[in-house]
Amino acid sequence: MVKAPENEHPQKAFGWAARDTSGILSPFDFSRRQNGDDDVTVRILYCGVCHSDLHCLKNEWGFTKYPIVPGHEIVGLVTAVGTSVHRFKVGDRVGVGVIVGSCHTCDICEQSLENYCPKVMFTYNSTYHDGTRTYGGYSDMIVVHQRFVLQFPENLPSDAGAPLLCAGITVYSPMKYYGMTEPGKHLGVAGLGGLGHVAVKIGKAFGLKVTVISTSPKKEDEAIKKLGADAFVLSSDPTKMKAFVNTMDYIIDTIGAVHPLAPLLSLLKVDGKLVTVGLPEKPLELPIFPLVLGRKLVGGSDIGGMKETQEMLDFCAKHNITADIELIRVEQINTAMERLAKSDVKYRFVIDIANSISCPGRSM
């Protein structure tokens, strides 16, 4: 007999969930497992709102299982640790990102690339080792295996630092892997949203010349004056794009909607690299001639393993990199999702969980 979510595990939990493809979130009683020997229990303080949350809420990628509690940019305080946990103690501030499980034993896991493990388990909308559903950070607490808990650097703010657990690692990992870190080289950042604005900051911290590529002329001042980009090119203006043809060493493409790749490929030098990290719901068309004639590379990347995610957090702390956020209460989440769908946020919503979510009849 299948147990109701609130009766699956011993610890009562409370969050906000969507029950169908409308994506509308509402209060939800469920449960978390007891803290095991290798587990860390976290009282959630803040949780970022990622565009992938919106895709999943509406089942736009086709694999959502309802009810779904989203949220994978979690910062909180440790309230319990298992007997085998030595890196964390009660009271520590920690982060939990996109994944909470993997097989731990395959070649990929042994390389600290848990995010590419065939048995990877996501923070929400996955099936855990015990056969139960994973629920994310739009909730009051979470229990996580110690391997997937991150030490949150002392000088990173909990609220503006939370989106780094997805947006930060999503752009940092491909920059490191594809060698997009050589000072003085020219990086194009396509799309200036939740991912793109962090890519600009990390690119500048690596010493790169950074140009923002956007369809919105309104973002030019923001890109240069606020975020520190060196240049801005309006991708909808062929004349302005022409001035940047064959000038860029790398482009990181953060656009989450269907868009043409040919104009971006034209901006790359010979041996240039275009790395895509956005996740459009439909395939993109890849023209082959620009690749062949310029020995150009098109690649992809998906977040990062736990070792690299910790490295990214430490790097951002060292360089004072945070996300630009709009802090909301959990009861504002449906309005926030409507605005996110219209790209009406600069540049990341973060839910103030500690001050706006509690289980009825039980205080935080």
N, C-alpha and C positions, 0 to 999 in steps of 0.2 A: 504494500500500500504506500503510495506517494504521500509524504508528509507536506503540510503547508509550510511556506518559507519561515514562518515565525516559530515552527516546532522542529525544524531540521537539526538545530544545534542548541547547546545549553545556554549560550549567552544571548539575551535579548538585544536587538539592535533596531534602530529606527532611521529611515532615510526617505528619499523621494524617488519614486519609480514611475516609469511609463508602462502601461499595460497593453498598448496596441500601436499601430502605425501612425496614429495621430501624433504620437510623440509627446503628448501632454503628460507632464509630471505631476504627481500628487503624493501625499504622505503614505508611507509604506512601512508596516511592521514586518521584520524578518529576524534572522538570528545569525550569530557567528559561532564558529567552533570554539571549544575550550582551548586556552593557550597550551600548546604542547611543548615538549622539551626543546625543540628548535624554533619555537615561535616567538614573535614579538607582538604584543597587543598595543595598539595605538589609538589614543583619543584624538580624533581629527579636529584640527583647528581651521584649516583652509583647504579648499579644493578648487583648482582651476577648471575652466570650462573650455574644452577642446572642440574644434570643428568636427572631429571624428565622433564625439558624443552625439552631435546632432545627426550625423549620418546613421549612427546605430539606433538612435531613438526612433527614427522614421523607417528603419530597415532598408535604407537606400543601397546598402551593399549586399542585401539578401540573406544574411545569416543571423539576424537578431532573434533571440529567444526571450519572450516576455514572461513575467515582468522583468524589467531591466533597470538597475540602479547604475547610472553612469559615473564617471569620475576617475581619472588616473593621474592627477597632478596633486598629490596629497601631501600635506605637511601637518604633523601632529606631535603629540608628546607620548612617550612610552609610559604605559601604565602597568605592564607585566612583561617578564621575560622568562623563557624556559631555562631549565637547568643546564642545557648545553650552549646557551647564549652568553658570550663573553665580550662581544664588541659593544653591546648596548646595555644600559641600565635604566631603571625607572627614573623618569624625569627628563631623559634625553630628548632633544628635538630631532626628529627624523623625517625622511621623505619616503614615499612609496610612489613608484611611477607606473608605467604601462603594463608591466608583467609581475606576476606573483608566483609563477611556477614554471618548471621545466623538468626534463628527465634527470638532470644532474650528472649523467654518466656518459653521454655520447661525446664524440670528438668535438662537436660544436660547443657543448657546455664546458668541456675541459679547456677550451680556448677563451672562456669567459664571453662567449657570444650567445648567451641564453636566449636572446630575442629571435635567433634564427633556428632554435631547436625545433625539430618536427613536433615535439610534444609541448611546445610553449603554452602557458596558461595566462590569459590576460586578466587584468585586475577586475574586469567585469565582462559578462556575457561569455564566459568560458565554463568548462566543466573541470572541477578540481580533482585531485588524486582520489578523494573519497566519494566521487560521483555526484557531489552537490554543485550547485551553481555558484559562480563568483559574483559578488556584488561590489560596486565601486564606492567612490569617495563622497558622493552626495548623501552622506550618512554620518552618524555620530562616532562610530568606531570601526576598527578593522583589525583582523588577526592575520599576520603575514609571516611566512618562513623567513628566518633571519638572512638568508642569502639575498633576498629581494628587498631588504630594508637598507636605506642609505643614510649615512651620517650627514646631517644638514649643517653646513659651515656656519660658524658663529656670527659672522658679519653679513650673512644673507638674510634679508627680511622674509618672514614666513609667508606673507601675502604675495608680494611681488616676486618672490623666489619660486613659488609653487609651479608656475607654468614652465619653468626650466626642466622639470621632470619629464615633460614630453616635448614641448617646443624647443627647449634648449638642446637636448640630446639629439633630436631629429635633424638639426642643422649642424651640430658640432661633429657628430660621427662621420658623415660623408666628407666634411672638410678635412678631417684627419686621414680617413682611409684613402681618399683620392688625391691627397697631397695639395689641397687647396689652402695652404698655410704659409707659403713663402712670402716674406715681407716684400712689398713693392709690386707684387703681381696684381692684376686687375680682376676683381670679382664682380660679376653681375648678380643681383638678387632680383629674381622675377617674382613679383607679388609682394605687397607691403601690408601683410596682415599679422596674425598671431605668430606664424613662423618667420616671415620675412623680416619683421622689425628686430627679432632676436638675431637673425643671421647677419644683419647689418652691424650690430654691436659686436658680435663675436668676430666677424671679418675684420673690423677695425682693430680689435684687440690683437689679432694675428699680424697686424701691420700691413694689411692689404689696402689697395685703392678700391673703394666700393662704389658701384653705380646701381641705383635702384631702377628697375624696369617695371613700369606700371601703366595701366590703361587710364588711370585717374589723374588728371592734371592737378587736382586739389591736394595731392599727396607730396608735391614737390617741396614745398616749404617744410613740411613735417620731416621728410626724408633727410634733407640737408641741414636745416637749422636745429632740429630737435634731436634727431638720431645720429647725426654726424656723418652721413654719407657724403662722398666727394662729388657726386654728380647724379643727375636724374634724367631718364629718357622716357618720353611718352611713347609707348609701344603702338598706339593707334595713329601716330603721325609718321608716315613713311619718310618724310624729309629729315625729321629728327633722328629716326632710327638709322638712316643712311650715314649720319656722322659718326656712328659707333660701330659700323661694320668692320669686322676683323680687328677689333681692339681688345677683346676680353680673353683672358686666359682661362677663366672658369665662369660658369653660371650655375647657381643653385636655384632650381625652379620650385617654388613653394606653392604654386597655384593649384587650388583644389577643384577647379572647374575645368571643363573641356576647353582646350585652347590650342592654337596652332604652334607647332614646334619649329617650323621653318624660319620664322623671323628671329627666333632666339639663336638658332644654329648659325645664322648669318653674322651674328655679332662676335662669334668666336674666332680666334686666331687659328692658324694651323696647329694641330695637336691640342686644341682646346677641349675642355670637358664640360658637358651639360649633365648635371645630376638632378634627378627629379625626386622630390620628397612629398609633393602634394598627392592626393589620392582621388582623382576624378572618378565618378561612378561609371563612366564609359571610356573605352579605349581611345588613346590619342593616335593620330596619324604621324608616322615617322618617315620623313623623306630620306632616301638613301644617298642621293647624289651629293648633298652637302657633307655627309660623313665621309664618303669615298674620296671626294676631291680635296678635303681638308684634313684627312686622317684624324677626324674628330671622334670623340667618344660620348656616348649617351649611357648613363648609368642610373642606378637607383640605390636607395638606402632606407632602412626601416629602424628607427630609434637606435639603440645601442645596447650592448651587454652591461652587466652590473658594474664591472670594473671601470669601463669607459664612462658610464653615467656618473660614477663618483668622481672620476677625473674631471668631467665637465663641470660639476658643481664646484669643485675646488678652483678650477680655472675662472669660472664666473665670479666666485667670491674674491679671488685675487685681483680681478679687473673691474670689480664693482658693477657687474652686469646683472640686471634684473629685467623682468618684463614690464612693459607699460600696461597698467591694469585699471579696470573699473571694478571696485569692490561692491558686491551685491549681497543681499540677504537671500536665503533659500526660497522664500515665497515670491521672489522676483524672477525666478529661473525661467518660467515659461515666456515672459516678456523678453528676457535676455536671449532666449533661443530664437525668437522671432527676429530680433535685431541682428543676431549672429548670422542668420540666413541671408540678411541684406548687407552683410559686412559693415554693420553700423556699430562698431566698437573699436576703440583705440587702446590696446590692440587685443586685450584678453580680459574676459570676465573672470573674476575669482569670487567664489562663494565664501562668505564669512560664516563657516559652519558653527564654530563655537558659540557665536552670539545670536544665531538664528535657527538652530535646529536642536530639538530635544524630543525625547519620547514622551507622549502624553502621560502624565502621572509620575514622571521620573525626570529629575533635573540633571543637567550636564555636570 
